[in-house]
Amino acid sequence: MSQYFYTILLIFTLITLIQCGKQFRLGRSKGGNLGAPAGGENQKIHDLPPKQWFKQKLDHFSATDTRIWKQRYFVNESFYDFNNPGPVFLMIGGEGPADARWMVKGAWIEYAKIFKAMCIQLEHRYYGESHPTTDISTKNLQYLSSQQALADLAYFINKMNDKYKFNKQVKWVAFGGSYPGSLAAWLRLKYPHLVHACISSSGPLLAKVNFMEYYQVVVNALREKTGGEECVTQLKLAHQQIKSMMKTDPETVEKEFRVCKPFSKASKNDIKNFYNSIADDFAGLVQYNEDNRMSADMRYKNLTINTVCQMITEPSGKPAYRKLAAFNSIILEKSNQTCLDYSYDNMIEELRNVTWGSEGARQWMYQTCTEFGFYQTSSGEVEVFGDFFPLSFFIQQCQDVFGPKFDAGFVSEVADSTNNCYGGLTIGVKRVAYVHGSVDPWHALGMTTTEEEDAPAIFIKGTAHCANMYPPSASDSAQLVEARTEIRQYLELWLNLP
Protein backbone atom coordinates (compact mmCIF):
# COMPACT_ATOMS: atom_id res chain seq x y z
CA MET A 1 0.00 0.00 0.00
CA SER A 2 1.17 3.55 -0.74
CA GLN A 3 2.38 6.06 1.87
CA TYR A 4 -0.52 8.28 0.75
CA PHE A 5 -3.02 5.56 1.72
CA TYR A 6 -1.45 5.17 5.15
CA THR A 7 -1.57 8.94 5.69
CA ILE A 8 -5.28 9.07 4.78
CA LEU A 9 -5.95 6.08 7.04
CA LEU A 10 -4.12 7.76 9.93
CA ILE A 11 -6.07 11.01 9.47
CA PHE A 12 -9.36 9.10 9.36
CA THR A 13 -8.41 7.17 12.52
CA LEU A 14 -7.54 10.39 14.35
CA ILE A 15 -10.82 12.01 13.30
CA THR A 16 -12.70 8.93 14.49
CA LEU A 17 -10.90 9.00 17.85
CA ILE A 18 -11.62 12.70 18.24
CA GLN A 19 -15.31 12.30 17.39
CA CYS A 20 -16.00 9.15 19.38
CA GLY A 21 -16.36 9.04 23.12
CA LYS A 22 -18.98 10.63 25.30
CA GLN A 23 -19.06 14.41 25.39
CA PHE A 24 -20.39 14.37 28.95
CA ARG A 25 -18.97 11.78 31.33
CA LEU A 26 -19.11 11.54 35.14
CA GLY A 27 -20.86 14.90 35.28
CA ARG A 28 -17.95 16.54 33.46
CA SER A 29 -17.94 18.19 30.06
CA LYS A 30 -14.98 17.74 27.75
CA GLY A 31 -12.38 20.27 28.81
CA GLY A 32 -13.82 20.65 32.32
CA ASN A 33 -16.99 21.93 33.91
CA LEU A 34 -16.24 25.65 33.83
CA GLY A 35 -16.73 26.93 30.30
CA ALA A 36 -15.20 30.08 28.83
CA PRO A 37 -17.01 33.31 29.83
CA ALA A 38 -19.34 34.91 27.29
CA GLY A 39 -17.85 38.03 25.76
CA GLY A 40 -14.39 36.46 25.61
CA GLU A 41 -15.00 35.29 22.06
CA ASN A 42 -14.43 38.83 20.80
CA GLN A 43 -11.19 39.20 22.75
CA LYS A 44 -8.10 39.40 20.57
CA ILE A 45 -5.20 37.16 21.57
CA HIS A 46 -2.87 40.12 22.12
CA ASP A 47 -5.36 41.58 24.62
CA LEU A 48 -5.02 38.52 26.86
CA PRO A 49 -2.22 38.11 29.42
CA PRO A 50 0.50 35.70 28.28
CA LYS A 51 0.98 32.37 29.97
CA GLN A 52 3.72 32.18 32.57
CA TRP A 53 5.47 29.20 34.15
CA PHE A 54 6.09 28.40 37.79
CA LYS A 55 8.60 25.85 39.13
CA GLN A 56 6.39 23.56 41.22
CA LYS A 57 7.24 20.63 43.48
CA LEU A 58 6.17 17.19 42.28
CA ASP A 59 5.50 15.71 45.72
CA HIS A 60 4.83 18.13 48.56
CA PHE A 61 4.61 15.34 51.11
CA SER A 62 8.05 13.82 50.60
CA ALA A 63 10.95 15.85 51.99
CA THR A 64 13.47 13.81 50.01
CA ASP A 65 11.72 14.08 46.62
CA THR A 66 13.17 17.23 45.06
CA ARG A 67 11.72 16.81 41.56
CA ILE A 68 10.09 19.88 40.03
CA TRP A 69 7.95 20.65 36.97
CA LYS A 70 6.51 23.73 35.24
CA GLN A 71 2.98 24.83 36.14
CA ARG A 72 1.09 27.31 33.96
CA TYR A 73 -0.43 30.49 35.34
CA PHE A 74 -1.81 33.85 34.19
CA VAL A 75 -1.65 37.31 35.79
CA ASN A 76 -3.73 40.47 35.23
CA GLU A 77 -2.19 43.47 37.05
CA SER A 78 -4.24 46.14 35.24
CA PHE A 79 -6.48 46.99 38.24
CA TYR A 80 -3.71 46.82 40.84
CA ASP A 81 -2.10 49.83 42.53
CA PHE A 82 1.36 48.81 43.75
CA ASN A 83 1.65 52.06 45.76
CA ASN A 84 -1.56 51.31 47.65
CA PRO A 85 -1.83 47.49 47.45
CA GLY A 86 -5.26 45.92 47.36
CA PRO A 87 -6.09 42.21 47.58
CA VAL A 88 -4.89 39.38 45.35
CA PHE A 89 -7.68 37.37 43.71
CA LEU A 90 -6.71 33.78 42.93
CA MET A 91 -8.81 31.74 40.51
CA ILE A 92 -8.18 28.05 41.13
CA GLY A 93 -7.85 25.81 38.08
CA GLY A 94 -9.73 22.53 37.93
CA GLU A 95 -10.47 19.47 35.83
CA GLY A 96 -9.66 21.15 32.51
CA PRO A 97 -7.28 23.69 30.95
CA ALA A 98 -6.89 27.14 32.48
CA ASP A 99 -8.32 29.77 30.12
CA ALA A 100 -6.78 33.24 29.70
CA ARG A 101 -10.20 34.66 28.78
CA TRP A 102 -11.16 34.38 32.45
CA MET A 103 -8.45 36.98 33.10
CA VAL A 104 -10.55 39.68 31.39
CA LYS A 105 -14.16 38.45 31.76
CA GLY A 106 -16.37 37.10 34.52
CA ALA A 107 -17.92 38.25 37.80
CA TRP A 108 -14.59 38.03 39.63
CA ILE A 109 -13.10 40.58 37.20
CA GLU A 110 -15.96 42.98 38.02
CA TYR A 111 -15.13 42.53 41.72
CA ALA A 112 -11.42 43.03 40.96
CA LYS A 113 -12.15 46.42 39.37
CA ILE A 114 -14.06 47.51 42.49
CA PHE A 115 -11.42 46.34 44.99
CA LYS A 116 -8.40 47.09 42.76
CA ALA A 117 -7.23 43.50 42.99
CA MET A 118 -4.45 41.70 41.20
CA CYS A 119 -5.90 38.64 39.42
CA ILE A 120 -3.99 35.36 39.15
CA GLN A 121 -5.16 32.04 37.71
CA LEU A 122 -3.19 28.85 38.47
CA GLU A 123 -3.78 25.77 36.36
CA HIS A 124 -4.40 22.48 38.18
CA ARG A 125 -1.65 19.87 38.00
CA TYR A 126 -2.19 17.22 35.28
CA TYR A 127 -4.70 19.34 33.31
CA GLY A 128 -4.21 21.69 30.37
CA GLU A 129 -0.52 22.34 29.79
CA SER A 130 0.58 21.62 33.37
CA HIS A 131 2.33 18.27 32.99
CA PRO A 132 4.18 17.10 36.12
CA THR A 133 5.19 13.72 34.66
CA THR A 134 6.25 12.29 31.29
CA ASP A 135 2.86 10.64 30.80
CA ILE A 136 -0.38 9.89 32.67
CA SER A 137 0.19 6.22 33.40
CA THR A 138 -1.47 4.93 36.55
CA LYS A 139 1.91 4.94 38.31
CA ASN A 140 2.47 8.61 37.45
CA LEU A 141 -1.07 9.62 38.43
CA GLN A 142 -0.22 8.89 42.08
CA TYR A 143 0.79 12.57 42.28
CA LEU A 144 -2.67 13.71 41.14
CA SER A 145 -4.84 14.50 44.16
CA SER A 146 -6.74 17.38 45.72
CA GLN A 147 -4.23 17.45 48.59
CA GLN A 148 -1.29 17.85 46.21
CA ALA A 149 -3.27 20.54 44.33
CA LEU A 150 -3.90 22.47 47.56
CA ALA A 151 -0.21 22.20 48.45
CA ASP A 152 0.59 23.54 44.95
CA LEU A 153 -1.57 26.58 45.70
CA ALA A 154 0.02 27.16 49.11
CA TYR A 155 3.56 26.91 47.72
CA PHE A 156 2.58 29.18 44.81
CA ILE A 157 1.08 31.84 47.13
CA ASN A 158 4.24 31.96 49.22
CA LYS A 159 6.43 32.32 46.14
CA MET A 160 4.20 35.05 44.64
CA ASN A 161 4.35 36.93 47.95
CA ASP A 162 8.13 36.84 47.60
CA LYS A 163 8.14 37.70 43.89
CA TYR A 164 5.91 40.77 44.24
CA LYS A 165 7.29 41.69 47.70
CA PHE A 166 3.77 41.75 49.15
CA ASN A 167 3.63 42.77 52.81
CA LYS A 168 1.59 40.82 55.35
CA GLN A 169 -1.36 43.20 54.95
CA VAL A 170 -2.00 42.01 51.36
CA LYS A 171 -4.96 39.63 51.50
CA TRP A 172 -5.46 36.67 49.17
CA VAL A 173 -9.02 35.71 48.18
CA ALA A 174 -9.60 32.38 46.41
CA PHE A 175 -12.30 31.83 43.76
CA GLY A 176 -13.34 28.49 42.28
CA GLY A 177 -16.25 26.91 40.47
CA SER A 178 -17.27 23.21 40.44
CA TYR A 179 -14.38 21.01 41.74
CA PRO A 180 -12.25 24.18 42.18
CA GLY A 181 -15.16 25.51 44.26
CA SER A 182 -14.45 22.64 46.65
CA LEU A 183 -10.71 23.37 46.45
CA ALA A 184 -11.34 27.03 47.35
CA ALA A 185 -13.14 26.06 50.57
CA TRP A 186 -10.55 23.39 51.38
CA LEU A 187 -7.70 25.86 50.76
CA ARG A 188 -9.21 28.22 53.32
CA LEU A 189 -9.63 25.24 55.69
CA LYS A 190 -6.10 23.84 55.32
CA TYR A 191 -4.11 27.06 54.80
CA PRO A 192 -6.03 29.82 56.65
CA HIS A 193 -2.79 31.75 57.25
CA LEU A 194 -2.37 32.17 53.47
CA VAL A 195 -5.95 32.72 52.29
CA HIS A 196 -8.06 35.45 53.91
CA ALA A 197 -11.42 34.50 52.34
CA CYS A 198 -12.91 32.55 49.47
CA ILE A 199 -15.92 32.30 47.18
CA SER A 200 -16.81 28.63 46.60
CA SER A 201 -19.20 28.26 43.65
CA SER A 202 -21.03 24.98 42.89
CA GLY A 203 -18.49 23.01 44.92
CA PRO A 204 -19.38 19.43 45.94
CA LEU A 205 -17.88 19.21 49.44
CA LEU A 206 -19.17 15.72 50.23
CA ALA A 207 -17.39 12.82 48.55
CA LYS A 208 -20.10 10.28 47.74
CA VAL A 209 -19.63 7.10 45.72
CA ASN A 210 -23.25 6.47 44.75
CA PHE A 211 -24.35 9.97 43.75
CA MET A 212 -27.94 8.93 43.02
CA GLU A 213 -29.23 12.38 43.94
CA TYR A 214 -27.75 13.79 40.72
CA TYR A 215 -30.53 12.53 38.47
CA GLN A 216 -33.14 13.32 41.12
CA VAL A 217 -32.14 16.98 40.84
CA VAL A 218 -32.18 16.69 37.03
CA VAL A 219 -35.80 15.51 37.16
CA ASN A 220 -36.79 18.12 39.77
CA ALA A 221 -35.15 20.84 37.65
CA LEU A 222 -37.42 19.94 34.73
CA ARG A 223 -40.42 20.42 37.03
CA GLU A 224 -39.05 23.66 38.49
CA LYS A 225 -38.25 25.34 35.19
CA THR A 226 -41.38 24.24 33.30
CA GLY A 227 -43.78 24.59 36.21
CA GLY A 228 -45.40 21.23 35.62
CA GLU A 229 -45.08 17.47 35.31
CA GLU A 230 -45.59 17.01 31.56
CA CYS A 231 -41.90 17.09 30.53
CA VAL A 232 -40.99 14.47 33.15
CA THR A 233 -43.97 12.35 32.10
CA GLN A 234 -42.92 12.41 28.44
CA LEU A 235 -39.27 11.68 29.29
CA LYS A 236 -40.37 8.72 31.42
CA LEU A 237 -42.62 7.49 28.61
CA ALA A 238 -39.80 7.82 26.06
CA HIS A 239 -37.48 5.63 28.13
CA GLN A 240 -40.24 3.06 28.67
CA GLN A 241 -40.87 2.94 24.91
CA ILE A 242 -37.14 2.52 24.21
CA LYS A 243 -36.88 -0.29 26.75
CA SER A 244 -39.82 -2.09 25.14
CA MET A 245 -38.62 -1.54 21.57
CA MET A 246 -35.12 -2.81 22.39
CA LYS A 247 -36.79 -6.21 22.75
CA THR A 248 -39.26 -6.02 19.86
CA ASP A 249 -37.87 -3.53 17.32
CA PRO A 250 -34.23 -2.61 18.08
CA GLU A 251 -33.58 -1.59 14.46
CA THR A 252 -35.91 1.41 14.82
CA VAL A 253 -34.11 2.57 17.97
CA GLU A 254 -30.78 2.20 16.13
CA LYS A 255 -32.01 4.38 13.30
CA GLU A 256 -33.69 7.05 15.44
CA PHE A 257 -30.74 7.43 17.84
CA ARG A 258 -28.14 7.22 15.05
CA VAL A 259 -26.00 4.62 16.83
CA CYS A 260 -22.61 3.70 15.38
CA LYS A 261 -23.15 -0.05 15.49
CA PRO A 262 -26.24 -2.30 15.60
CA PHE A 263 -27.49 -3.54 18.97
CA SER A 264 -27.12 -7.12 17.70
CA LYS A 265 -23.35 -6.62 18.10
CA ALA A 266 -23.63 -4.91 21.49
CA SER A 267 -22.41 -6.30 24.82
CA LYS A 268 -24.26 -5.83 28.10
CA ASN A 269 -21.91 -2.97 28.97
CA ASP A 270 -22.55 -1.38 25.57
CA ILE A 271 -26.28 -1.31 26.32
CA LYS A 272 -25.66 0.22 29.76
CA ASN A 273 -23.49 2.83 28.08
CA PHE A 274 -26.23 3.56 25.54
CA TYR A 275 -28.79 4.27 28.27
CA ASN A 276 -26.23 6.29 30.22
CA SER A 277 -25.49 8.34 27.08
CA ILE A 278 -29.10 9.31 26.37
CA ALA A 279 -29.62 10.16 30.06
CA ASP A 280 -26.44 12.29 29.92
CA ASP A 281 -28.05 14.38 27.17
CA PHE A 282 -30.56 15.69 29.69
CA ALA A 283 -28.00 15.83 32.51
CA GLY A 284 -25.76 18.13 30.49
CA LEU A 285 -28.73 20.26 29.42
CA VAL A 286 -29.79 20.77 33.05
CA GLN A 287 -26.30 21.28 34.49
CA TYR A 288 -25.58 24.19 32.15
CA ASN A 289 -29.09 25.58 31.71
CA GLU A 290 -29.20 29.26 30.66
CA ASP A 291 -25.68 30.10 31.87
CA ASN A 292 -23.74 32.92 30.27
CA ARG A 293 -20.83 30.88 28.99
CA MET A 294 -19.19 31.40 25.64
CA SER A 295 -20.83 29.40 22.87
CA ALA A 296 -18.78 28.47 19.84
CA ASP A 297 -21.99 28.07 17.85
CA MET A 298 -24.87 30.47 18.45
CA ARG A 299 -27.33 27.93 17.01
CA TYR A 300 -27.19 26.09 20.32
CA LYS A 301 -27.36 29.13 22.61
CA ASN A 302 -31.11 28.67 22.96
CA LEU A 303 -30.82 25.02 23.97
CA THR A 304 -32.43 25.23 27.43
CA ILE A 305 -34.64 23.11 29.67
CA ASN A 306 -37.70 25.05 28.52
CA THR A 307 -37.01 24.87 24.78
CA VAL A 308 -36.15 21.16 24.89
CA CYS A 309 -39.12 20.34 27.12
CA GLN A 310 -41.31 22.24 24.68
CA MET A 311 -39.98 20.00 21.91
CA ILE A 312 -40.54 16.87 24.04
CA THR A 313 -44.11 17.80 24.99
CA GLU A 314 -45.42 19.31 21.75
CA PRO A 315 -48.64 17.61 20.55
CA SER A 316 -47.20 16.60 17.17
CA GLY A 317 -48.49 13.04 17.11
CA LYS A 318 -44.91 11.72 17.26
CA PRO A 319 -44.21 9.07 19.90
CA ALA A 320 -42.17 10.25 22.92
CA TYR A 321 -39.06 8.23 21.98
CA ARG A 322 -38.81 9.96 18.59
CA LYS A 323 -38.87 13.38 20.24
CA LEU A 324 -36.09 12.27 22.58
CA ALA A 325 -34.17 10.93 19.58
CA ALA A 326 -34.52 14.33 17.88
CA PHE A 327 -32.91 15.95 20.93
CA ASN A 328 -30.15 13.33 20.82
CA SER A 329 -29.47 14.27 17.18
CA ILE A 330 -29.07 17.93 18.18
CA ILE A 331 -26.52 16.92 20.84
CA LEU A 332 -24.61 14.78 18.30
CA GLU A 333 -24.47 17.68 15.84
CA LYS A 334 -23.45 20.13 18.57
CA SER A 335 -20.49 17.91 19.47
CA ASN A 336 -19.58 17.17 15.82
CA GLN A 337 -20.38 13.46 16.12
CA THR A 338 -21.73 11.64 13.07
CA CYS A 339 -23.22 8.83 15.17
CA LEU A 340 -23.76 7.85 18.80
CA ASP A 341 -20.76 5.77 19.86
CA TYR A 342 -22.02 3.78 22.82
CA SER A 343 -19.24 1.19 22.65
CA TYR A 344 -17.99 0.41 26.15
CA ASP A 345 -14.69 -0.89 24.78
CA ASN A 346 -14.12 2.32 22.81
CA MET A 347 -14.75 4.35 25.94
CA ILE A 348 -12.35 2.24 28.02
CA GLU A 349 -9.71 2.36 25.28
CA GLU A 350 -9.94 6.15 25.22
CA LEU A 351 -9.61 6.30 29.02
CA ARG A 352 -6.58 3.98 28.94
CA ASN A 353 -4.66 6.43 26.74
CA VAL A 354 -1.66 7.49 28.84
CA THR A 355 -0.32 10.20 26.50
CA TRP A 356 -0.72 13.91 27.11
CA GLY A 357 -2.96 14.18 24.03
CA SER A 358 -5.88 13.38 26.34
CA GLU A 359 -8.24 16.26 27.18
CA GLY A 360 -8.49 15.35 30.85
CA ALA A 361 -11.12 12.59 31.01
CA ARG A 362 -8.63 9.97 32.23
CA GLN A 363 -7.28 12.31 34.91
CA TRP A 364 -10.75 13.18 36.19
CA MET A 365 -11.76 9.53 36.23
CA TYR A 366 -8.65 8.78 38.30
CA GLN A 367 -9.69 11.40 40.82
CA THR A 368 -13.21 9.95 41.06
CA CYS A 369 -11.78 6.45 41.56
CA THR A 370 -9.21 7.54 44.17
CA GLU A 371 -10.90 10.41 46.03
CA PHE A 372 -14.52 11.32 45.35
CA GLY A 373 -16.75 8.72 43.71
CA PHE A 374 -19.36 11.16 42.36
CA TYR A 375 -20.92 8.44 40.19
CA GLN A 376 -24.23 9.63 38.75
CA THR A 377 -26.09 6.33 38.94
CA SER A 378 -29.61 5.60 37.72
CA SER A 379 -30.68 4.16 41.07
CA GLY A 380 -32.25 7.41 42.29
CA GLU A 381 -34.59 7.87 39.32
CA VAL A 382 -35.35 4.36 38.13
CA GLU A 383 -38.89 5.35 37.07
CA VAL A 384 -37.64 7.97 34.63
CA PHE A 385 -34.34 6.64 33.25
CA GLY A 386 -34.55 2.94 34.15
CA ASP A 387 -31.92 1.24 36.30
CA PHE A 388 -29.45 0.56 33.49
CA PHE A 389 -26.35 2.27 34.89
CA PRO A 390 -26.07 1.28 38.58
CA LEU A 391 -23.01 1.82 40.76
CA SER A 392 -21.41 -1.47 39.69
CA PHE A 393 -21.22 -0.13 36.11
CA PHE A 394 -18.96 2.75 37.22
CA ILE A 395 -16.85 0.66 39.60
CA GLN A 396 -16.15 -1.70 36.70
CA GLN A 397 -14.90 1.29 34.69
CA CYS A 398 -12.41 2.13 37.49
CA GLN A 399 -11.12 -1.45 37.40
CA ASP A 400 -11.05 -1.73 33.61
CA VAL A 401 -9.11 1.54 33.28
CA PHE A 402 -6.78 1.48 36.29
CA GLY A 403 -6.65 -2.14 37.52
CA PRO A 404 -8.50 -4.72 39.62
CA LYS A 405 -7.59 -3.20 43.00
CA PHE A 406 -9.87 -0.24 42.26
CA ASP A 407 -12.95 -2.20 43.37
CA ALA A 408 -16.06 -1.11 45.31
CA GLY A 409 -14.35 -1.47 48.70
CA PHE A 410 -11.37 0.60 47.54
CA VAL A 411 -13.49 3.44 46.13
CA SER A 412 -15.69 3.51 49.25
CA GLU A 413 -12.60 3.66 51.47
CA VAL A 414 -11.00 6.56 49.59
CA ALA A 415 -14.25 8.57 49.61
CA ASP A 416 -14.44 8.11 53.40
CA SER A 417 -10.82 9.24 53.65
CA THR A 418 -11.60 12.40 51.65
CA ASN A 419 -14.50 13.25 53.96
CA ASN A 420 -12.30 12.62 57.00
CA CYS A 421 -9.66 14.93 55.55
CA TYR A 422 -11.93 17.88 54.74
CA GLY A 423 -15.02 17.34 56.91
CA GLY A 424 -17.60 16.84 54.17
CA LEU A 425 -20.66 18.96 54.93
CA THR A 426 -19.48 19.55 58.50
CA ILE A 427 -16.50 21.60 57.33
CA GLY A 428 -15.68 24.18 59.99
CA VAL A 429 -14.32 27.28 58.31
CA LYS A 430 -15.15 31.00 58.25
CA ARG A 431 -15.00 33.74 55.62
CA VAL A 432 -16.25 31.37 52.94
CA ALA A 433 -19.32 31.98 50.78
CA TYR A 434 -20.88 28.80 49.38
CA VAL A 435 -22.83 29.59 46.21
CA HIS A 436 -25.18 27.09 44.54
CA GLY A 437 -28.04 27.06 42.05
CA SER A 438 -31.24 25.08 42.59
CA VAL A 439 -31.10 23.66 39.04
CA ASP A 440 -27.48 22.48 39.36
CA PRO A 441 -27.39 18.75 40.25
CA TRP A 442 -24.10 19.25 42.12
CA HIS A 443 -25.80 21.32 44.81
CA ALA A 444 -26.95 18.03 46.36
CA LEU A 445 -23.38 17.50 47.64
CA GLY A 446 -22.77 21.11 48.66
CA MET A 447 -23.55 23.62 51.40
CA THR A 448 -26.95 25.12 50.62
CA THR A 449 -27.91 26.36 54.10
CA THR A 450 -25.84 28.56 56.40
CA GLU A 451 -24.44 26.36 59.18
CA GLU A 452 -21.53 28.49 60.44
CA GLU A 453 -21.40 32.14 61.38
CA ASP A 454 -19.45 34.08 58.76
CA ALA A 455 -19.76 31.16 56.29
CA PRO A 456 -22.94 32.02 54.36
CA ALA A 457 -24.67 29.75 51.88
CA ILE A 458 -26.15 31.61 48.92
CA PHE A 459 -28.74 29.41 47.20
CA ILE A 460 -29.94 30.88 43.91
CA LYS A 461 -33.35 29.72 42.74
CA GLY A 462 -33.48 28.77 39.07
CA THR A 463 -29.79 28.86 38.21
CA ALA A 464 -27.43 26.10 37.11
CA HIS A 465 -23.74 25.18 37.48
CA CYS A 466 -21.39 28.11 38.34
CA ALA A 467 -23.95 30.61 36.98
CA ASN A 468 -22.78 33.37 39.35
CA MET A 469 -19.23 33.21 37.95
CA TYR A 470 -20.09 34.14 34.37
CA PRO A 471 -20.27 37.74 33.13
CA PRO A 472 -23.52 39.59 33.86
CA SER A 473 -26.17 39.36 31.16
CA ALA A 474 -29.37 41.30 30.46
CA SER A 475 -31.26 38.02 30.76
CA ASP A 476 -29.99 37.29 34.30
CA SER A 477 -32.74 36.60 36.82
CA ALA A 478 -33.34 38.97 39.74
CA GLN A 479 -32.12 36.22 42.08
CA LEU A 480 -28.82 35.87 40.19
CA VAL A 481 -28.26 39.65 40.15
CA GLU A 482 -28.97 39.76 43.89
CA ALA A 483 -26.55 36.87 44.55
CA ARG A 484 -23.69 38.64 42.76
CA THR A 485 -24.39 41.76 44.83
CA GLU A 486 -24.43 39.68 48.02
CA ILE A 487 -21.05 38.15 47.12
CA ARG A 488 -19.60 41.63 46.56
CA GLN A 489 -20.92 42.75 49.95
CA TYR A 490 -19.29 39.81 51.70
CA LEU A 491 -16.00 40.52 49.94
CA GLU A 492 -16.18 44.14 51.10
CA LEU A 493 -16.94 43.05 54.68
CA TRP A 494 -14.16 40.45 54.83
CA LEU A 495 -11.51 42.59 53.14
CA ASN A 496 -12.04 45.21 55.85
CA LEU A 497 -11.30 42.64 58.55
CA PRO A 498 -7.70 42.24 59.78
Buried (B, 14 or more C-beta within 10 A) or exposed (E): EEEEEEEEEEEEEEEEBEBBBBBBBBBBBBBBBBBBBBBBEEBEEEEBBEBEEBEBBBBBEEEEEEEEBEBBBBBBEEBBEEEEBBBBBBBBBBBBBBBBBBBBBBBBBEBBEEBEBBBBBBBBBBBBEBBBBEEBEBEBBEBBBBBBBBBBBBBBBEEBBEEBEBEEEBBBBBBBBBBBBBBBBBBBBBBEEBBBBBBBBBBBBBBBBBBBBBBBBBBBBBBBBBEEEBBBBBBBBBBBBBBEBBEEEBEBBBEBBBBBBEBEEBEEBBBBBBBBBBBBBBBBBBBBBBBBBBBEEEEEEEBBBBEBBEBBBEEEEEBBBBBBBBBBBBBBBBBEBEBBBBBBEBBBBBBBBBEEEBBBBBBBBBBBBBBBBBBBBBBBBBEBBBEBBBBEBBBBBBBBBBEEEBBBEBBBEBBBEBBEBBBBBEBEBBBBBBBBBBBBBBBBBBBBEBBBEBBBBBBBEBBBBBBBBBBBBEEBBEBBBEBBEBBBEBBEEBBEEE
